[in-house]
Amino acid sequence: MVQAYILIQTEVGKSPTVAAAIAALEGVEQTAEVTGPYDVIAHLEAESIEALGRLVIARIQEVPSITRTTTCTVVHA
């Protein structure tokens, strides 16, 4: 099992909508709206690094109002 945190920047005022859309995706364990340079943080789990990449690129980055993502893969849990 591979885990990662995705740090997400959104358009102004869109973090609640983005967090809800991402939370509904399979593989997303938790989302949180946060303050600071990022607007939403999501915790993901996938079967492999390839599956994690597909989730981020094909599903999360397609959510409207996301302007930037940073993927932080967990190395020790």
mmJSON file of the N, C-alpha and C atoms, coordinates in Angstrom:
{"data_MODEL":{"atom_site":{
"group_PDB":["ATOM","ATOM","ATOM","ATOM","ATOM","ATOM","ATOM","ATOM","ATOM","ATOM","ATOM","ATOM","ATOM","ATOM","ATOM","ATOM","ATOM","ATOM","ATOM","ATOM","ATOM","ATOM","ATOM","ATOM","ATOM","ATOM","ATOM","ATOM","ATOM","ATOM","ATOM","ATOM","ATOM","ATOM","ATOM","ATOM","ATOM","ATOM","ATOM","ATOM","ATOM","ATOM","ATOM","ATOM","ATOM","ATOM","ATOM","ATOM","ATOM","ATOM","ATOM","ATOM","ATOM","ATOM","ATOM","ATOM","ATOM","ATOM","ATOM","ATOM","ATOM","ATOM","ATOM","ATOM","ATOM","ATOM","ATOM","ATOM","ATOM","ATOM","ATOM","ATOM","ATOM","ATOM","ATOM","ATOM","ATOM","ATOM","ATOM","ATOM","ATOM","ATOM","ATOM","ATOM","ATOM","ATOM","ATOM","ATOM","ATOM","ATOM","ATOM","ATOM","ATOM","ATOM","ATOM","ATOM","ATOM","ATOM","ATOM","ATOM","ATOM","ATOM","ATOM","ATOM","ATOM","ATOM","ATOM","ATOM","ATOM","ATOM","ATOM","ATOM","ATOM","ATOM","ATOM","ATOM","ATOM","ATOM","ATOM","ATOM","ATOM","ATOM","ATOM","ATOM","ATOM","ATOM","ATOM","ATOM","ATOM","ATOM","ATOM","ATOM","ATOM","ATOM","ATOM","ATOM","ATOM","ATOM","ATOM","ATOM","ATOM","ATOM","ATOM","ATOM","ATOM","ATOM","ATOM","ATOM","ATOM","ATOM","ATOM","ATOM","ATOM","ATOM","ATOM","ATOM","ATOM","ATOM","ATOM","ATOM","ATOM","ATOM","ATOM","ATOM","ATOM","ATOM","ATOM","ATOM","ATOM","ATOM","ATOM","ATOM","ATOM","ATOM","ATOM","ATOM","ATOM","ATOM","ATOM","ATOM","ATOM","ATOM","ATOM","ATOM","ATOM","ATOM","ATOM","ATOM","ATOM","ATOM","ATOM","ATOM","ATOM","ATOM","ATOM","ATOM","ATOM","ATOM","ATOM","ATOM","ATOM","ATOM","ATOM","ATOM","ATOM","ATOM","ATOM","ATOM","ATOM","ATOM","ATOM","ATOM","ATOM","ATOM","ATOM","ATOM","ATOM","ATOM","ATOM","ATOM","ATOM","ATOM","ATOM","ATOM","ATOM","ATOM","ATOM","ATOM","ATOM","ATOM","ATOM"],
"id":[1,2,3,4,5,6,7,8,9,10,11,12,13,14,15,16,17,18,19,20,21,22,23,24,25,26,27,28,29,30,31,32,33,34,35,36,37,38,39,40,41,42,43,44,45,46,47,48,49,50,51,52,53,54,55,56,57,58,59,60,61,62,63,64,65,66,67,68,69,70,71,72,73,74,75,76,77,78,79,80,81,82,83,84,85,86,87,88,89,90,91,92,93,94,95,96,97,98,99,100,101,102,103,104,105,106,107,108,109,110,111,112,113,114,115,116,117,118,119,120,121,122,123,124,125,126,127,128,129,130,131,132,133,134,135,136,137,138,139,140,141,142,143,144,145,146,147,148,149,150,151,152,153,154,155,156,157,158,159,160,161,162,163,164,165,166,167,168,169,170,171,172,173,174,175,176,177,178,179,180,181,182,183,184,185,186,187,188,189,190,191,192,193,194,195,196,197,198,199,200,201,202,203,204,205,206,207,208,209,210,211,212,213,214,215,216,217,218,219,220,221,222,223,224,225,226,227,228,229,230,231],
"type_symbol":["N","C","C","N","C","C","N","C","C","N","C","C","N","C","C","N","C","C","N","C","C","N","C","C","N","C","C","N","C","C","N","C","C","N","C","C","N","C","C","N","C","C","N","C","C","N","C","C","N","C","C","N","C","C","N","C","C","N","C","C","N","C","C","N","C","C","N","C","C","N","C","C","N","C","C","N","C","C","N","C","C","N","C","C","N","C","C","N","C","C","N","C","C","N","C","C","N","C","C","N","C","C","N","C","C","N","C","C","N","C","C","N","C","C","N","C","C","N","C","C","N","C","C","N","C","C","N","C","C","N","C","C","N","C","C","N","C","C","N","C","C","N","C","C","N","C","C","N","C","C","N","C","C","N","C","C","N","C","C","N","C","C","N","C","C","N","C","C","N","C","C","N","C","C","N","C","C","N","C","C","N","C","C","N","C","C","N","C","C","N","C","C","N","C","C","N","C","C","N","C","C","N","C","C","N","C","C","N","C","C","N","C","C","N","C","C","N","C","C","N","C","C","N","C","C","N","C","C","N","C","C"],
"label_atom_id":["N","CA","C","N","CA","C","N","CA","C","N","CA","C","N","CA","C","N","CA","C","N","CA","C","N","CA","C","N","CA","C","N","CA","C","N","CA","C","N","CA","C","N","CA","C","N","CA","C","N","CA","C","N","CA","C","N","CA","C","N","CA","C","N","CA","C","N","CA","C","N","CA","C","N","CA","C","N","CA","C","N","CA","C","N","CA","C","N","CA","C","N","CA","C","N","CA","C","N","CA","C","N","CA","C","N","CA","C","N","CA","C","N","CA","C","N","CA","C","N","CA","C","N","CA","C","N","CA","C","N","CA","C","N","CA","C","N","CA","C","N","CA","C","N","CA","C","N","CA","C","N","CA","C","N","CA","C","N","CA","C","N","CA","C","N","CA","C","N","CA","C","N","CA","C","N","CA","C","N","CA","C","N","CA","C","N","CA","C","N","CA","C","N","CA","C","N","CA","C","N","CA","C","N","CA","C","N","CA","C","N","CA","C","N","CA","C","N","CA","C","N","CA","C","N","CA","C","N","CA","C","N","CA","C","N","CA","C","N","CA","C","N","CA","C","N","CA","C","N","CA","C","N","CA","C","N","CA","C","N","CA","C","N","CA","C","N","CA","C"],
"label_alt_id":[null,null,null,null,null,null,null,null,null,null,null,null,null,null,null,null,null,null,null,null,null,null,null,null,null,null,null,null,null,null,null,null,null,null,null,null,null,null,null,null,null,null,null,null,null,null,null,null,null,null,null,null,null,null,null,null,null,null,null,null,null,null,null,null,null,null,null,null,null,null,null,null,null,null,null,null,null,null,null,null,null,null,null,null,null,null,null,null,null,null,null,null,null,null,null,null,null,null,null,null,null,null,null,null,null,null,null,null,null,null,null,null,null,null,null,null,null,null,null,null,null,null,null,null,null,null,null,null,null,null,null,null,null,null,null,null,null,null,null,null,null,null,null,null,null,null,null,null,null,null,null,null,null,null,null,null,null,null,null,null,null,null,null,null,null,null,null,null,null,null,null,null,null,null,null,null,null,null,null,null,null,null,null,null,null,null,null,null,null,null,null,null,null,null,null,null,null,null,null,null,null,null,null,null,null,null,null,null,null,null,null,null,null,null,null,null,null,null,null,null,null,null,null,null,null,null,null,null,null,null,null],
"label_comp_id":["MET","MET","MET","VAL","VAL","VAL","GLN","GLN","GLN","ALA","ALA","ALA","TYR","TYR","TYR","ILE","ILE","ILE","LEU","LEU","LEU","ILE","ILE","ILE","GLN","GLN","GLN","THR","THR","THR","GLU","GLU","GLU","VAL","VAL","VAL","GLY","GLY","GLY","LYS","LYS","LYS","SER","SER","SER","PRO","PRO","PRO","THR","THR","THR","VAL","VAL","VAL","ALA","ALA","ALA","ALA","ALA","ALA","ALA","ALA","ALA","ILE","ILE","ILE","ALA","ALA","ALA","ALA","ALA","ALA","LEU","LEU","LEU","GLU","GLU","GLU","GLY","GLY","GLY","VAL","VAL","VAL","GLU","GLU","GLU","GLN","GLN","GLN","THR","THR","THR","ALA","ALA","ALA","GLU","GLU","GLU","VAL","VAL","VAL","THR","THR","THR","GLY","GLY","GLY","PRO","PRO","PRO","TYR","TYR","TYR","ASP","ASP","ASP","VAL","VAL","VAL","ILE","ILE","ILE","ALA","ALA","ALA","HIS","HIS","HIS","LEU","LEU","LEU","GLU","GLU","GLU","ALA","ALA","ALA","GLU","GLU","GLU","SER","SER","SER","ILE","ILE","ILE","GLU","GLU","GLU","ALA","ALA","ALA","LEU","LEU","LEU","GLY","GLY","GLY","ARG","ARG","ARG","LEU","LEU","LEU","VAL","VAL","VAL","ILE","ILE","ILE","ALA","ALA","ALA","ARG","ARG","ARG","ILE","ILE","ILE","GLN","GLN","GLN","GLU","GLU","GLU","VAL","VAL","VAL","PRO","PRO","PRO","SER","SER","SER","ILE","ILE","ILE","THR","THR","THR","ARG","ARG","ARG","THR","THR","THR","THR","THR","THR","THR","THR","THR","CYS","CYS","CYS","THR","THR","THR","VAL","VAL","VAL","VAL","VAL","VAL","HIS","HIS","HIS","ALA","ALA","ALA"],
"label_asym_id":["A","A","A","A","A","A","A","A","A","A","A","A","A","A","A","A","A","A","A","A","A","A","A","A","A","A","A","A","A","A","A","A","A","A","A","A","A","A","A","A","A","A","A","A","A","A","A","A","A","A","A","A","A","A","A","A","A","A","A","A","A","A","A","A","A","A","A","A","A","A","A","A","A","A","A","A","A","A","A","A","A","A","A","A","A","A","A","A","A","A","A","A","A","A","A","A","A","A","A","A","A","A","A","A","A","A","A","A","A","A","A","A","A","A","A","A","A","A","A","A","A","A","A","A","A","A","A","A","A","A","A","A","A","A","A","A","A","A","A","A","A","A","A","A","A","A","A","A","A","A","A","A","A","A","A","A","A","A","A","A","A","A","A","A","A","A","A","A","A","A","A","A","A","A","A","A","A","A","A","A","A","A","A","A","A","A","A","A","A","A","A","A","A","A","A","A","A","A","A","A","A","A","A","A","A","A","A","A","A","A","A","A","A","A","A","A","A","A","A","A","A","A","A","A","A","A","A","A","A","A","A"],
"label_entity_id":["1","1","1","1","1","1","1","1","1","1","1","1","1","1","1","1","1","1","1","1","1","1","1","1","1","1","1","1","1","1","1","1","1","1","1","1","1","1","1","1","1","1","1","1","1","1","1","1","1","1","1","1","1","1","1","1","1","1","1","1","1","1","1","1","1","1","1","1","1","1","1","1","1","1","1","1","1","1","1","1","1","1","1","1","1","1","1","1","1","1","1","1","1","1","1","1","1","1","1","1","1","1","1","1","1","1","1","1","1","1","1","1","1","1","1","1","1","1","1","1","1","1","1","1","1","1","1","1","1","1","1","1","1","1","1","1","1","1","1","1","1","1","1","1","1","1","1","1","1","1","1","1","1","1","1","1","1","1","1","1","1","1","1","1","1","1","1","1","1","1","1","1","1","1","1","1","1","1","1","1","1","1","1","1","1","1","1","1","1","1","1","1","1","1","1","1","1","1","1","1","1","1","1","1","1","1","1","1","1","1","1","1","1","1","1","1","1","1","1","1","1","1","1","1","1","1","1","1","1","1","1"],
"label_seq_id":[1,1,1,2,2,2,3,3,3,4,4,4,5,5,5,6,6,6,7,7,7,8,8,8,9,9,9,10,10,10,11,11,11,12,12,12,13,13,13,14,14,14,15,15,15,16,16,16,17,17,17,18,18,18,19,19,19,20,20,20,21,21,21,22,22,22,23,23,23,24,24,24,25,25,25,26,26,26,27,27,27,28,28,28,29,29,29,30,30,30,31,31,31,32,32,32,33,33,33,34,34,34,35,35,35,36,36,36,37,37,37,38,38,38,39,39,39,40,40,40,41,41,41,42,42,42,43,43,43,44,44,44,45,45,45,46,46,46,47,47,47,48,48,48,49,49,49,50,50,50,51,51,51,52,52,52,53,53,53,54,54,54,55,55,55,56,56,56,57,57,57,58,58,58,59,59,59,60,60,60,61,61,61,62,62,62,63,63,63,64,64,64,65,65,65,66,66,66,67,67,67,68,68,68,69,69,69,70,70,70,71,71,71,72,72,72,73,73,73,74,74,74,75,75,75,76,76,76,77,77,77],
"pdbx_PDB_ins_code":[null,null,null,null,null,null,null,null,null,null,null,null,null,null,null,null,null,null,null,null,null,null,null,null,null,null,null,null,null,null,null,null,null,null,null,null,null,null,null,null,null,null,null,null,null,null,null,null,null,null,null,null,null,null,null,null,null,null,null,null,null,null,null,null,null,null,null,null,null,null,null,null,null,null,null,null,null,null,null,null,null,null,null,null,null,null,null,null,null,null,null,null,null,null,null,null,null,null,null,null,null,null,null,null,null,null,null,null,null,null,null,null,null,null,null,null,null,null,null,null,null,null,null,null,null,null,null,null,null,null,null,null,null,null,null,null,null,null,null,null,null,null,null,null,null,null,null,null,null,null,null,null,null,null,null,null,null,null,null,null,null,null,null,null,null,null,null,null,null,null,null,null,null,null,null,null,null,null,null,null,null,null,null,null,null,null,null,null,null,null,null,null,null,null,null,null,null,null,null,null,null,null,null,null,null,null,null,null,null,null,null,null,null,null,null,null,null,null,null,null,null,null,null,null,null,null,null,null,null,null,null],
"Cartn_x":[0.856,0.0,0.899,0.606,1.336,0.432,0.994,0.241,0.908,0.101,0.647,-0.281,0.298,-0.468,-0.368,-1.494,-1.523,-1.824,-0.933,-1.109,-1.7,-2.83,-3.608,-3.858,-3.591,-3.966,-5.191,-6.134,-7.368,-7.581,-8.531,-8.971,-9.574,-9.55,-10.054,-11.509,-11.769,-13.129,-13.615,-12.778,-13.21,-12.77,-12.075,-11.566,-12.665,-13.831,-14.864,-15.353,-15.533,-16.002,-14.952,-13.703,-12.612,-12.454,-12.462,-12.307,-13.422,-14.633,-15.763,-15.635,-15.244,-15.093,-13.994,-12.888,-11.776,-12.137,-12.827,-13.211,-14.075,-14.8,-15.691,-14.954,-13.682,-12.928,-12.447,-12.514,-11.993,-10.486,-9.99,-8.572,-8.225,-9.157,-8.936,-9.464,-8.567,-8.928,-9.493,-8.964,-9.391,-8.991,-9.796,-9.421,-9.621,-8.866,-9.005,-8.737,-9.585,-9.318,-8.362,-7.318,-6.281,-5.958,-5.21,-4.736,-3.261,-2.752,-1.346,-1.223,-0.088,0.134,-0.729,-1.31,-2.194,-3.598,-4.58,-5.983,-6.619,-6.152,-6.704,-5.542,-5.613,-4.677,-5.505,-5.071,-5.76,-4.797,-5.296,-4.515,-5.025,-4.118,-4.49,-3.849,-4.493,-3.917,-4.182,-3.166,-3.301,-2.503,-2.808,-2.14,-0.674,-0.348,1.013,1.305,2.564,2.942,2.302,2.148,1.494,0.02,-0.662,-2.068,-2.208,-1.262,-1.271,-1.119,-0.2,-0.002,-1.248,-1.929,-3.171,-4.238,-4.339,-5.324,-5.047,-3.797,-3.449,-3.632,-3.082,-3.093,-4.459,-5.072,-6.319,-7.552,-7.502,-8.719,-8.622,-7.604,-7.527,-7.226,-6.251,-5.89,-6.973,-7.972,-9.092,-10.228,-10.155,-11.196,-11.151,-12.288,-12.304,-11.849,-11.217,-10.781,-9.47,-8.817,-7.48,-6.478,-5.578,-4.562,-3.191,-2.931,-1.614,-1.707,-0.938,-0.842,0.621,0.888,2.196,1.953,2.577,2.407,3.561,3.241,4.245,3.99,4.802,4.64,5.197,4.459,4.874,5.948,7.09,8.149,8.175,7.734,7.621,6.319,5.476,4.204,4.238],
"Cartn_y":[-1.178,0.0,1.237,2.178,3.44,4.55,5.43,6.563,7.859,8.903,10.216,11.299,12.475,13.675,14.565,15.113,16.017,17.41,18.347,19.744,20.462,21.114,21.637,23.132,23.864,25.272,25.371,26.229,26.381,27.844,28.054,29.417,29.987,31.292,31.957,31.558,31.145,30.804,29.43,28.64,27.344,26.149,26.389,25.252,24.324,24.818,23.867,22.943,23.496,22.706,21.683,22.103,21.21,20.097,20.439,19.434,18.385,18.815,17.877,16.98,17.537,16.746,15.701,16.09,15.156,14.081,14.451,13.493,12.365,12.633,11.634,10.623,10.85,9.961,8.72,7.583,6.347,6.466,6.088,6.18,7.372,8.307,9.47,9.13,9.104,8.726,9.897,11.094,12.263,13.533,14.576,15.898,16.907,17.992,19.063,20.389,21.375,22.74,23.347,24.001,24.537,25.982,26.654,27.993,27.925,28.997,29.04,29.003,28.522,28.548,27.552,26.566,25.597,25.775,25.331,25.492,24.198,23.07,21.759,20.774,19.868,18.754,17.475,16.525,15.242,14.117,13.11,11.905,10.795,10.176,9.143,7.817,6.733,5.393,4.71,4.008,3.268,1.978,1.034,-0.269,-0.187,0.779,0.888,2.345,2.634,3.989,4.353,3.369,3.616,3.977,3.247,3.541,4.903,5.248,6.569,7.653,7.464,8.431,8.608,7.508,7.606,8.379,8.138,8.85,10.348,10.718,12.143,12.791,12.187,12.818,12.728,11.56,11.373,11.815,11.838,12.135,13.463,13.639,14.832,16.083,16.008,17.199,17.619,16.773,17.113,17.83,17.912,18.593,20.091,20.682,22.106,22.971,24.093,25.124,24.812,23.687,23.426,24.154,24.892,25.61,24.959,24.185,23.549,22.451,21.373,20.307,19.955,19.508,18.978,17.641,16.582,15.25,14.911,14.532,14.149,12.681,11.789,10.366,10.023,9.218,8.797,7.726,7.895,6.9,6.012,6.535,5.759,6.143,5.154,5.445,4.968],
"Cartn_z":[0.0,0.0,0.0,-0.869,-0.966,-0.451,0.376,0.897,0.45,0.325,-0.025,0.494,0.656,0.947,-0.281,-0.708,-1.841,-1.301,-1.557,-1.157,-2.361,-2.16,-3.283,-3.128,-4.199,-4.273,-5.182,-4.784,-5.553,-5.942,-6.81,-7.091,-5.809,-5.672,-4.467,-4.211,-2.972,-2.555,-2.977,-3.615,-4.139,-3.292,-2.18,-1.407,-0.877,-0.431,0.028,-1.089,-2.271,-3.412,-3.83,-3.885,-4.269,-3.232,-1.958,-0.897,-0.976,-1.211,-1.306,-2.527,-3.656,-4.885,-4.731,-4.12,-3.937,-2.909,-1.847,-0.807,-1.368,-2.435,-3.03,-3.911,-4.202,-5.079,-4.337,-5.006,-4.43,-4.255,-3.097,-2.806,-1.936,-1.801,-0.948,0.439,1.404,2.766,3.561,3.314,4.088,3.338,3.486,2.996,4.118,4.054,5.036,4.347,4.643,4.204,5.215,4.721,5.601,5.219,6.089,5.795,5.428,4.864,4.467,2.955,2.447,1.002,0.238,0.93,0.298,0.859,0.095,0.483,0.962,0.418,0.76,0.85,1.822,1.898,1.856,1.028,0.919,1.251,1.976,2.279,1.372,0.612,-0.359,-0.007,-0.441,-0.376,-1.702,-2.214,-3.467,-3.362,-4.24,-4.227,-4.656,-5.515,-6.037,-6.366,-6.629,-7.017,-8.364,-9.237,-10.524,-10.326,-9.45,-9.159,-8.498,-7.636,-7.009,-8.063,-8.981,-10.064,-10.91,-11.221,-12.007,-11.24,-9.941,-9.119,-9.128,-8.971,-8.932,-10.29,-11.326,-12.651,-13.325,-13.303,-14.048,-13.288,-11.965,-11.208,-10.463,-9.63,-8.79,-9.61,-10.5,-11.267,-12.263,-12.472,-13.35,-12.617,-11.296,-10.519,-10.849,-11.22,-11.542,-10.368,-10.669,-9.719,-9.013,-9.344,-8.801,-9.682,-9.051,-9.81,-9.733,-8.671,-8.504,-7.46,-7.679,-6.681,-6.427,-5.229,-4.858,-4.166,-4.67,-4.101,-3.186,-1.957,-0.959,-0.59,-1.146,-0.882,0.495,1.249,2.581,2.434,3.137,3.079,4.323,5.47,6.702,7.388,7.647,8.318,9.745],
"occupancy":[1.0,1.0,1.0,1.0,1.0,1.0,1.0,1.0,1.0,1.0,1.0,1.0,1.0,1.0,1.0,1.0,1.0,1.0,1.0,1.0,1.0,1.0,1.0,1.0,1.0,1.0,1.0,1.0,1.0,1.0,1.0,1.0,1.0,1.0,1.0,1.0,1.0,1.0,1.0,1.0,1.0,1.0,1.0,1.0,1.0,1.0,1.0,1.0,1.0,1.0,1.0,1.0,1.0,1.0,1.0,1.0,1.0,1.0,1.0,1.0,1.0,1.0,1.0,1.0,1.0,1.0,1.0,1.0,1.0,1.0,1.0,1.0,1.0,1.0,1.0,1.0,1.0,1.0,1.0,1.0,1.0,1.0,1.0,1.0,1.0,1.0,1.0,1.0,1.0,1.0,1.0,1.0,1.0,1.0,1.0,1.0,1.0,1.0,1.0,1.0,1.0,1.0,1.0,1.0,1.0,1.0,1.0,1.0,1.0,1.0,1.0,1.0,1.0,1.0,1.0,1.0,1.0,1.0,1.0,1.0,1.0,1.0,1.0,1.0,1.0,1.0,1.0,1.0,1.0,1.0,1.0,1.0,1.0,1.0,1.0,1.0,1.0,1.0,1.0,1.0,1.0,1.0,1.0,1.0,1.0,1.0,1.0,1.0,1.0,1.0,1.0,1.0,1.0,1.0,1.0,1.0,1.0,1.0,1.0,1.0,1.0,1.0,1.0,1.0,1.0,1.0,1.0,1.0,1.0,1.0,1.0,1.0,1.0,1.0,1.0,1.0,1.0,1.0,1.0,1.0,1.0,1.0,1.0,1.0,1.0,1.0,1.0,1.0,1.0,1.0,1.0,1.0,1.0,1.0,1.0,1.0,1.0,1.0,1.0,1.0,1.0,1.0,1.0,1.0,1.0,1.0,1.0,1.0,1.0,1.0,1.0,1.0,1.0,1.0,1.0,1.0,1.0,1.0,1.0,1.0,1.0,1.0,1.0,1.0,1.0,1.0,1.0,1.0,1.0,1.0,1.0],
"B_iso_or_equiv":[0.0,0.0,0.0,0.0,0.0,0.0,0.0,0.0,0.0,0.0,0.0,0.0,0.0,0.0,0.0,0.0,0.0,0.0,0.0,0.0,0.0,0.0,0.0,0.0,0.0,0.0,0.0,0.0,0.0,0.0,0.0,0.0,0.0,0.0,0.0,0.0,0.0,0.0,0.0,0.0,0.0,0.0,0.0,0.0,0.0,0.0,0.0,0.0,0.0,0.0,0.0,0.0,0.0,0.0,0.0,0.0,0.0,0.0,0.0,0.0,0.0,0.0,0.0,0.0,0.0,0.0,0.0,0.0,0.0,0.0,0.0,0.0,0.0,0.0,0.0,0.0,0.0,0.0,0.0,0.0,0.0,0.0,0.0,0.0,0.0,0.0,0.0,0.0,0.0,0.0,0.0,0.0,0.0,0.0,0.0,0.0,0.0,0.0,0.0,0.0,0.0,0.0,0.0,0.0,0.0,0.0,0.0,0.0,0.0,0.0,0.0,0.0,0.0,0.0,0.0,0.0,0.0,0.0,0.0,0.0,0.0,0.0,0.0,0.0,0.0,0.0,0.0,0.0,0.0,0.0,0.0,0.0,0.0,0.0,0.0,0.0,0.0,0.0,0.0,0.0,0.0,0.0,0.0,0.0,0.0,0.0,0.0,0.0,0.0,0.0,0.0,0.0,0.0,0.0,0.0,0.0,0.0,0.0,0.0,0.0,0.0,0.0,0.0,0.0,0.0,0.0,0.0,0.0,0.0,0.0,0.0,0.0,0.0,0.0,0.0,0.0,0.0,0.0,0.0,0.0,0.0,0.0,0.0,0.0,0.0,0.0,0.0,0.0,0.0,0.0,0.0,0.0,0.0,0.0,0.0,0.0,0.0,0.0,0.0,0.0,0.0,0.0,0.0,0.0,0.0,0.0,0.0,0.0,0.0,0.0,0.0,0.0,0.0,0.0,0.0,0.0,0.0,0.0,0.0,0.0,0.0,0.0,0.0,0.0,0.0,0.0,0.0,0.0,0.0,0.0,0.0],
"pdbx_formal_charge":[null,null,null,null,null,null,null,null,null,null,null,null,null,null,null,null,null,null,null,null,null,null,null,null,null,null,null,null,null,null,null,null,null,null,null,null,null,null,null,null,null,null,null,null,null,null,null,null,null,null,null,null,null,null,null,null,null,null,null,null,null,null,null,null,null,null,null,null,null,null,null,null,null,null,null,null,null,null,null,null,null,null,null,null,null,null,null,null,null,null,null,null,null,null,null,null,null,null,null,null,null,null,null,null,null,null,null,null,null,null,null,null,null,null,null,null,null,null,null,null,null,null,null,null,null,null,null,null,null,null,null,null,null,null,null,null,null,null,null,null,null,null,null,null,null,null,null,null,null,null,null,null,null,null,null,null,null,null,null,null,null,null,null,null,null,null,null,null,null,null,null,null,null,null,null,null,null,null,null,null,null,null,null,null,null,null,null,null,null,null,null,null,null,null,null,null,null,null,null,null,null,null,null,null,null,null,null,null,null,null,null,null,null,null,null,null,null,null,null,null,null,null,null,null,null,null,null,null,null,null,null],
"auth_seq_id":[1,1,1,2,2,2,3,3,3,4,4,4,5,5,5,6,6,6,7,7,7,8,8,8,9,9,9,10,10,10,11,11,11,12,12,12,13,13,13,14,14,14,15,15,15,16,16,16,17,17,17,18,18,18,19,19,19,20,20,20,21,21,21,22,22,22,23,23,23,24,24,24,25,25,25,26,26,26,27,27,27,28,28,28,29,29,29,30,30,30,31,31,31,32,32,32,33,33,33,34,34,34,35,35,35,36,36,36,37,37,37,38,38,38,39,39,39,40,40,40,41,41,41,42,42,42,43,43,43,44,44,44,45,45,45,46,46,46,47,47,47,48,48,48,49,49,49,50,50,50,51,51,51,52,52,52,53,53,53,54,54,54,55,55,55,56,56,56,57,57,57,58,58,58,59,59,59,60,60,60,61,61,61,62,62,62,63,63,63,64,64,64,65,65,65,66,66,66,67,67,67,68,68,68,69,69,69,70,70,70,71,71,71,72,72,72,73,73,73,74,74,74,75,75,75,76,76,76,77,77,77],
"auth_comp_id":["MET","MET","MET","VAL","VAL","VAL","GLN","GLN","GLN","ALA","ALA","ALA","TYR","TYR","TYR","ILE","ILE","ILE","LEU","LEU","LEU","ILE","ILE","ILE","GLN","GLN","GLN","THR","THR","THR","GLU","GLU","GLU","VAL","VAL","VAL","GLY","GLY","GLY","LYS","LYS","LYS","SER","SER","SER","PRO","PRO","PRO","THR","THR","THR","VAL","VAL","VAL","ALA","ALA","ALA","ALA","ALA","ALA","ALA","ALA","ALA","ILE","ILE","ILE","ALA","ALA","ALA","ALA","ALA","ALA","LEU","LEU","LEU","GLU","GLU","GLU","GLY","GLY","GLY","VAL","VAL","VAL","GLU","GLU","GLU","GLN","GLN","GLN","THR","THR","THR","ALA","ALA","ALA","GLU","GLU","GLU","VAL","VAL","VAL","THR","THR","THR","GLY","GLY","GLY","PRO","PRO","PRO","TYR","TYR","TYR","ASP","ASP","ASP","VAL","VAL","VAL","ILE","ILE","ILE","ALA","ALA","ALA","HIS","HIS","HIS","LEU","LEU","LEU","GLU","GLU","GLU","ALA","ALA","ALA","GLU","GLU","GLU","SER","SER","SER","ILE","ILE","ILE","GLU","GLU","GLU","ALA","ALA","ALA","LEU","LEU","LEU","GLY","GLY","GLY","ARG","ARG","ARG","LEU","LEU","LEU","VAL","VAL","VAL","ILE","ILE","ILE","ALA","ALA","ALA","ARG","ARG","ARG","ILE","ILE","ILE","GLN","GLN","GLN","GLU","GLU","GLU","VAL","VAL","VAL","PRO","PRO","PRO","SER","SER","SER","ILE","ILE","ILE","THR","THR","THR","ARG","ARG","ARG","THR","THR","THR","THR","THR","THR","THR","THR","THR","CYS","CYS","CYS","THR","THR","THR","VAL","VAL","VAL","VAL","VAL","VAL","HIS","HIS","HIS","ALA","ALA","ALA"],
"auth_asym_id":["A","A","A","A","A","A","A","A","A","A","A","A","A","A","A","A","A","A","A","A","A","A","A","A","A","A","A","A","A","A","A","A","A","A","A","A","A","A","A","A","A","A","A","A","A","A","A","A","A","A","A","A","A","A","A","A","A","A","A","A","A","A","A","A","A","A","A","A","A","A","A","A","A","A","A","A","A","A","A","A","A","A","A","A","A","A","A","A","A","A","A","A","A","A","A","A","A","A","A","A","A","A","A","A","A","A","A","A","A","A","A","A","A","A","A","A","A","A","A","A","A","A","A","A","A","A","A","A","A","A","A","A","A","A","A","A","A","A","A","A","A","A","A","A","A","A","A","A","A","A","A","A","A","A","A","A","A","A","A","A","A","A","A","A","A","A","A","A","A","A","A","A","A","A","A","A","A","A","A","A","A","A","A","A","A","A","A","A","A","A","A","A","A","A","A","A","A","A","A","A","A","A","A","A","A","A","A","A","A","A","A","A","A","A","A","A","A","A","A","A","A","A","A","A","A","A","A","A","A","A","A"],
"auth_atom_id":["N","CA","C","N","CA","C","N","CA","C","N","CA","C","N","CA","C","N","CA","C","N","CA","C","N","CA","C","N","CA","C","N","CA","C","N","CA","C","N","CA","C","N","CA","C","N","CA","C","N","CA","C","N","CA","C","N","CA","C","N","CA","C","N","CA","C","N","CA","C","N","CA","C","N","CA","C","N","CA","C","N","CA","C","N","CA","C","N","CA","C","N","CA","C","N","CA","C","N","CA","C","N","CA","C","N","CA","C","N","CA","C","N","CA","C","N","CA","C","N","CA","C","N","CA","C","N","CA","C","N","CA","C","N","CA","C","N","CA","C","N","CA","C","N","CA","C","N","CA","C","N","CA","C","N","CA","C","N","CA","C","N","CA","C","N","CA","C","N","CA","C","N","CA","C","N","CA","C","N","CA","C","N","CA","C","N","CA","C","N","CA","C","N","CA","C","N","CA","C","N","CA","C","N","CA","C","N","CA","C","N","CA","C","N","CA","C","N","CA","C","N","CA","C","N","CA","C","N","CA","C","N","CA","C","N","CA","C","N","CA","C","N","CA","C","N","CA","C","N","CA","C","N","CA","C","N","CA","C","N","CA","C","N","CA","C","N","CA","C"],
"pdbx_PDB_model_num":[1,1,1,1,1,1,1,1,1,1,1,1,1,1,1,1,1,1,1,1,1,1,1,1,1,1,1,1,1,1,1,1,1,1,1,1,1,1,1,1,1,1,1,1,1,1,1,1,1,1,1,1,1,1,1,1,1,1,1,1,1,1,1,1,1,1,1,1,1,1,1,1,1,1,1,1,1,1,1,1,1,1,1,1,1,1,1,1,1,1,1,1,1,1,1,1,1,1,1,1,1,1,1,1,1,1,1,1,1,1,1,1,1,1,1,1,1,1,1,1,1,1,1,1,1,1,1,1,1,1,1,1,1,1,1,1,1,1,1,1,1,1,1,1,1,1,1,1,1,1,1,1,1,1,1,1,1,1,1,1,1,1,1,1,1,1,1,1,1,1,1,1,1,1,1,1,1,1,1,1,1,1,1,1,1,1,1,1,1,1,1,1,1,1,1,1,1,1,1,1,1,1,1,1,1,1,1,1,1,1,1,1,1,1,1,1,1,1,1,1,1,1,1,1,1,1,1,1,1,1,1]
}}}
